[in-house]
Amino acid sequence: MVHASVVGCGNMGGSLVRGLSRSGNHAVTACDVDPDALEAVSEYCEKTTTDLAEATESNVVFVALKPDLVGDIVAELDLSSEQTLVSIAAGVPTTALEPLTDATVVRLMPNLAAESGTMAAAIAGDEIPETVHELLDDVGVVVEIDESAMDVATAVNGSGPAFVFYFIDAMAQAGVNGGLSRQDARTLAAQTFKGAAETVLQSDESVPDLIDAVCSPKGTTIEGMEVLRDSSVEGTVTESVAAAENRSKELMVDYDDE
């Protein structure tokens, strides 16, 4: 069993706490200055605390804080070279945090699906201890990347759930417009995205080939695909990801200027 602490139990930190607890394989300490945040995750933790010193007792310490706060908090954490600090602060490079701690520093961009064990995460660092993989593998799929690609990963898997929620809602609304109940349309749209995503992950075929497999000649799907292909939706998605990536780069510049 790996002992982990999560410093900062807002949306992302709280999702990570719940996901790690869900696996049943780890002991989790939640640390936050906000009593309400701690109350929201208390049933999923071995311990909740407002004291940073208690958070330093774990093998792995996740810091899920805003970029402008992470440096000061990391400097306060008294971690040894045998421990690992995992930063979830967008736009903050490992090189900015390494001088502030003796711990091994790893940079992580997870997403809110950690809570359900279906997270997509990107991780980077000169050395990523096996204990970190052991923790993260229990809450989803982790891709190890070069840190230079972390900004675009932040956009794809970090911001990506919001983009997918948008499309799910649009499909559900189309169902409602056609006569489905709101709940039925929501269920059908969400499960369709879930099933399609799982198909992509399990198939050796390319995504275009999978699209063709659904599009029978003169059938219903091909009619809808022709509308999509004639639209600007692909370019809009690309622009959305690029905008999120650029913001991640801006956060790094802002951090460096402090």
C-alpha positions in Angstrom: 0.0 0.0 0.0 1.3 3.4 -1.0 0.7 6.4 1.3 -0.1 9.5 -0.6 -1.1 13.1 0.4 -3.1 15.5 -1.7 -2.5 19.1 -1.0 -5.3 21.2 -2.4 -8.7 19.4 -2.4 -10.7 21.5 -4.9 -12.1 20.0 -8.1 -9.0 18.2 -9.4 -7.5 17.3 -6.0 -10.8 16.1 -4.7 -11.3 13.9 -7.7 -7.9 12.4 -7.2 -8.6 11.7 -3.5 -11.9 10.0 -4.4 -10.3 7.9 -7.2 -7.4 6.7 -5.0 -9.9 5.8 -2.3 -12.1 4.0 -4.8 -9.2 1.6 -5.7 -8.9 0.5 -2.1 -5.2 0.1 -2.5 -3.8 3.3 -0.9 -3.9 5.4 2.3 -4.7 9.0 1.5 -4.1 12.2 3.5 -6.1 15.2 2.3 -4.7 18.7 3.2 -6.4 22.0 2.6 -7.0 25.3 4.4 -10.7 25.2 3.5 -12.7 23.1 6.0 -15.5 22.7 3.4 -13.1 21.2 0.9 -11.8 18.7 3.6 -15.4 17.9 4.6 -16.2 17.0 1.0 -13.5 14.4 0.9 -13.3 13.3 4.5 -15.1 9.9 4.0 -12.5 9.0 1.3 -9.4 9.7 3.4 -7.4 8.0 6.1 -6.8 11.5 7.5 -7.7 15.2 6.7 -5.6 18.1 7.9 -4.9 21.8 7.5 -1.3 21.2 8.6 1.2 20.9 5.8 3.6 19.1 8.1 1.2 16.1 8.3 1.0 16.0 4.5 4.8 15.5 4.3 4.5 12.1 6.1 3.5 10.4 2.8 5.7 8.7 0.2 4.1 10.7 -2.6 2.7 14.2 -2.2 0.4 15.6 -4.9 0.1 19.4 -5.0 -3.1 20.3 -6.8 -2.9 24.1 -6.6 -3.2 27.1 -8.8 0.1 28.1 -10.5 0.5 31.3 -8.5 0.3 29.4 -5.2 2.3 26.2 -5.9 5.8 27.7 -5.4 5.2 29.0 -2.0 3.5 25.8 -0.8 6.3 23.6 -2.2 8.9 25.7 -0.4 7.0 25.1 2.8 6.9 21.3 2.4 9.8 19.7 4.1 10.3 16.7 1.8 13.4 14.4 1.7 15.2 12.9 -1.4 13.3 9.7 -0.7 9.9 11.3 -1.4 8.2 12.4 -4.6 6.4 15.6 -5.2 3.8 15.5 -8.0 2.8 18.9 -9.2 -0.6 19.4 -11.0 -0.1 23.1 -11.5 -0.7 24.0 -15.1 2.1 25.9 -16.8 4.6 25.4 -14.0 7.7 23.5 -15.1 9.6 21.0 -13.0 12.7 23.3 -13.2 10.8 26.0 -11.3 10.0 23.6 -8.4 13.2 21.5 -8.2 15.2 24.2 -6.4 12.5 24.4 -3.7 12.6 20.8 -2.5 14.8 17.8 -2.0 12.1 15.5 -3.3 12.0 14.0 -6.8 9.7 16.4 -8.8 7.2 15.0 -11.3 4.7 17.0 -13.4 1.3 15.6 -14.0 -1.8 16.7 -15.9 -4.7 14.5 -15.0 -8.4 15.1 -15.4 -11.6 14.9 -13.4 -12.3 11.3 -14.5 -9.8 10.2 -11.8 -12.8 10.0 -9.5 -14.4 7.2 -11.6 -11.1 5.5 -12.4 -11.2 6.5 -16.1 -8.7 9.4 -16.0 -6.5 10.2 -18.9 -3.2 11.7 -17.7 0.1 12.9 -19.0 3.2 12.8 -16.8 6.7 14.1 -17.2 9.9 14.2 -15.2 13.6 13.1 -15.3 12.8 10.3 -13.0 9.3 8.9 -12.3 9.3 6.5 -9.4 7.3 3.2 -9.7 5.2 4.3 -6.7 3.8 7.1 -8.8 2.8 4.8 -11.6 1.3 2.4 -9.0 -0.9 5.2 -7.7 -2.0 6.6 -11.1 -2.6 3.3 -12.7 -5.4 2.7 -10.2 -7.3 5.9 -11.4 -6.9 5.6 -15.1 -4.5 5.6 -18.1 -1.2 7.5 -17.9 1.0 8.5 -20.8 4.6 9.4 -20.1 5.7 12.3 -22.3 8.5 14.8 -22.7 7.8 17.9 -20.6 8.1 20.1 -23.7 4.8 18.5 -24.8 3.0 19.2 -21.5 1.2 22.3 -22.7 -0.6 20.5 -25.6 -1.3 17.5 -23.3 -2.8 20.0 -20.8 -5.2 21.1 -23.6 -6.0 17.6 -24.9 -6.6 15.6 -21.7 -6.8 18.3 -19.1 -9.2 20.7 -20.8 -10.6 18.0 -23.1 -13.4 16.7 -20.8 -15.1 20.1 -20.9 -15.0 20.0 -24.7 -16.4 16.5 -24.7 -19.2 17.6 -22.2 -20.1 20.3 -24.7 -20.5 17.8 -27.5 -22.5 15.4 -25.3 -24.8 18.3 -24.4 -25.2 19.3 -28.1 -26.1 15.7 -29.1 -28.5 15.4 -26.2 -30.2 18.6 -27.1 -30.6 17.3 -30.7 -32.3 14.3 -29.2 -34.6 16.5 -27.1 -35.4 18.5 -30.2 -36.4 15.3 -31.9 -38.7 14.2 -29.1 -36.6 12.3 -26.6 -36.9 13.1 -22.9 -34.0 15.1 -21.5 -32.8 12.2 -19.3 -33.1 9.6 -22.1 -31.2 11.9 -24.5 -28.5 12.6 -22.0 -28.1 8.9 -21.2 -27.9 7.9 -24.9 -25.5 10.7 -25.8 -23.1 10.1 -22.9 -23.1 6.3 -23.3 -22.5 6.7 -27.0 -19.4 8.8 -26.3 -18.3 6.3 -23.7 -18.7 3.3 -26.0 -17.1 5.0 -29.0 -14.1 6.0 -26.9 -13.7 2.4 -25.6 -13.9 1.2 -29.2 -11.1 3.5 -30.2 -8.9 2.3 -27.3 -9.5 -1.4 -28.0 -9.4 -1.3 -31.8 -6.3 -1.5 -34.0 -8.2 0.3 -36.8 -7.7 4.0 -37.4 -10.4 6.4 -36.4 -11.3 7.2 -40.1 -11.7 3.4 -40.7 -14.0 3.2 -37.6 -16.1 6.0 -39.0 -16.4 4.2 -42.3 -17.4 1.0 -40.5 -20.5 2.9 -39.1 -21.3 4.6 -42.4 -23.4 2.2 -44.5 -23.9 3.4 -48.1 -27.0 5.5 -48.4 -27.6 5.0 -44.7 -28.4 7.4 -41.9 -24.8 7.9 -40.6 -23.3 8.9 -43.9 -25.9 11.7 -44.2 -24.8 13.1 -40.9 -21.1 12.7 -41.6 -21.5 14.6 -44.8 -22.9 17.6 -42.8 -19.9 17.3 -40.4 -17.3 17.1 -43.2 -18.8 20.1 -44.9 -18.8 22.1 -41.7 -16.0 23.9 -39.9 -16.3 21.7 -36.8 -12.9 20.1 -37.2 -11.2 23.5 -37.4 -13.1 24.8 -34.5 -12.0 21.8 -32.3 -8.4 22.4 -33.4 -8.7 26.1 -32.5 -10.2 25.2 -29.1 -7.3 22.9 -28.2 -4.8 25.4 -29.5 -6.3 28.2 -27.3 -6.1 26.0 -24.2 -2.5 25.1 -25.1 -1.5 28.7 -25.6 -3.0 29.6 -22.2 -0.9 26.9 -20.6 2.2 28.5 -22.2 1.0 31.9 -20.9 0.7 30.6 -17.4 4.3 29.4 -17.6 5.5 32.9 -18.7 3.4 34.5 -15.9 5.0 32.2 -13.4 8.5 32.9 -14.6 7.9 36.6 -14.3 6.9 36.4 -10.6 
